């Protein structure tokens, strides 16, 4: 391992330094990406409430698409980091190649299914007057599905070898391209494609990001991992290592999307498509506030997986508690700011004449979300902890419980938008508490030496 890069040395070194080195670029990339999403929504808001609602209805499907790439990426990242910790670079290289090929095959199949059944999907979701807008926005995204999926896989491969900054550069490139192209593609002073223009801008942004990462891996060959596709053969052992975490991770994200779609049905029953515009736009702001949580939670996977591979179990515990403490402090500041400035923040979505009436309800949603955001750090870090050990099923079970718990609670309180927000908050708090307690039990189990990297690879425990 004498030819290790500086990034790999950092990943395998001090867990606190590794956590910050991994998390900060991820957080910056997510901030830029979510700023891009917010700007995208601002441009779309200029097309009216139906267009804004269409974006909200399409987003869960888009999230399912991205979840396939991220699932394979997280699964391969966890396995690769463990192999690097064990000193087995050959298996790490081969795992990366498996991930790329699996992504290509899976993305082509998913693209065909989504494109073929796009109209039926949105009718079932209750799109109503926004149906054509949904189809216009979704069609380009579905057709270019492989770009989004492969982009998710490749950014995770970079993180698996500690190259979090390169992952950040590629994601920032995608966001900047999208921000530049959006107004030109959407409005008449450019191509005038409307909602479809926003979707094509997103697709092209993925293409630029993927091209940059491909240059690093196959052009310059400046990465630690070597992805060799010539003479490729599927490897059951490595595919199992990927799928053991990747499939639960993908399903976990799909569960979030499905619960969001079902929640949209409840919202439509209470407040029609205006309710979807309120809920989805408010949720975008909440997700922006949760970026530090998601960033550090993502960093937990390779950092703890590498420590696990080296059998440095104390490093796992250090990284786990350090991640929770740092995120909690950040989130506390964010919640205070959101509670004070909610009205001002939602103005970015309510500047048009036919959306200004949604402002008060959006602000309420942002404020009530501050209640459960304080509890979320424990859940995200615990999820990353499970995935780092190859225990993807545990993370999945916790996610299913948390997300589907929100449906009956929201349905019970579904006499108003306020009731729906209360239901979401209650489900998040209860679900996160359950996951946190479970993670502490597993951490004690690992610290006792009862679960080893060899066991994780062979899959005798879940």
Secondary structure, DSSP 8 states (H G I E B T S, - for coil): -TT--HHHHHHTS-HHHHHHHHHHHHHHHHHHHHHHHHHHHHHHHTT-HHHHHHHHHHHHHHHHHHHHHHHHHHHHHHHHHHHHHHT-HHHHHHHHHHHHHHHHHHHHHHHHHHHHTHHHHHHHTT-GGGHHHHHHHHHHHHHTHHHHHHHHHHHHHHHHTT-HHHHHHHHHHHHHHHHHHHHHHHSTTTT--THHHHHHHHHHHHHHHHHHHHIIIIIS--SSS----TT----HHHHHHHHHHHHHHHHHHHHHHHHHHHHHHHHHHHHHHHHHHHHHHHHHHHHHHTHHHHHHHHHHHHHHHHHHHTT-HHHHHHHHHHHHHHHHHHHHHHHHHHHHHHHHHHGGGS-STTTGGGHHHHHHHHHHHHHHHHHHHHHHHHHHHHHHTT-HHHHHHHHHHHHHHHHHHHHHTTTSHHHHHHHHHHHHHHHHHHHHHHHHHHHHHHHTT-S-HHHHHHT---
